[in-house]
Amino acid sequence: MLQILFILTVIIMTSSELSYTDARTNFSLKVEDNITGEDGLCIIVFCVVTIPESVSDPIRTTWFKGDPQNLSVEVSNFKRNIGFPQNEKECSFSLNHLVQGKSDGEYRLKLEWGEGNVYIFPQTVNITVKELTQKPTINVPLLTAGEKAEISCKVPGDCLLPLADIVWTGIRPNNTRLGARGVPGRSEHSSIMTFYPKPEHHNTELTCTVTLQGRIRTESTVILKVRHSPVILNSSRCFVWGDELSCMCVSSGVPSPQISWPVLKDSTKHSSAVSVEENISISNISIPGFSKGFHILGGCFRSTVQKKSNKAHLFMINEVPHL
């Protein structure tokens, strides 16, 4: 014989948690009464029910939406790996792949035990689904030119089995793979991109686009910062005007290179100027009374990439032209 019990109730509201006790049967329920999720994502509603001694196992818990006599929607139970007192039972549930306008509504808990015994809690949990606002999370490690790097893009939300497609744009990766890790009640799904950064990747935009359920699109963009050893650019040059030597050294590197001129150590009269713009350093020097003959002009640069000091000769002048 099917028995459906609706009995005198006591409901206590504390913040967003609803605590309900049935004064006649001693059934009680603790659960949040209002939950908001986002379109395409998932939510988990944590719940604990207290069972009176007169009710014996096994007890089946079912959350549903609609008419108790003609259930339109039953939702999946969710179990945590934690223990409960003997008279308590977990009744948590999850809603996966939320759809705005469809997943919204009031959900109720039904208990079934023995031969046709049924108890339905009169209070409801109200689910509201809003537009998706969360974005993917991109995790970028310290990037150094020539060294293998892995950049991850985490799907928003905590779905256990997300219906998500992940696409990278801005850089062609050497390889991509899917990753997943989780703890009870939470799960992370991501795409991991492997590539070898180059100096030209510095300040490049990298975008991760996630499409949920084939219909909802969200994306995040980061600007890459790639450390690389400095190089002297072809725009570096020297000119001799009369007896004055003027030189310009242009070096590119991340972090910005520091330029020094060993030739200035032997010069008592000279002028110099340095300018830095983003990852470009420019150093200009002028040496009056520059004599004819055999000279070697050295320009060196330094960088703190991997705490190494890098040096290079800029150019050599064997014979100073006479103008």
Order of alpha helices (4+ residues) and beta strands (2+ residues): beta-beta-beta-beta-beta-beta-beta-beta-beta-beta-beta-beta-beta-beta-beta-beta-beta-beta-beta-beta-beta-beta-beta-beta-beta-beta-beta-beta-beta-beta
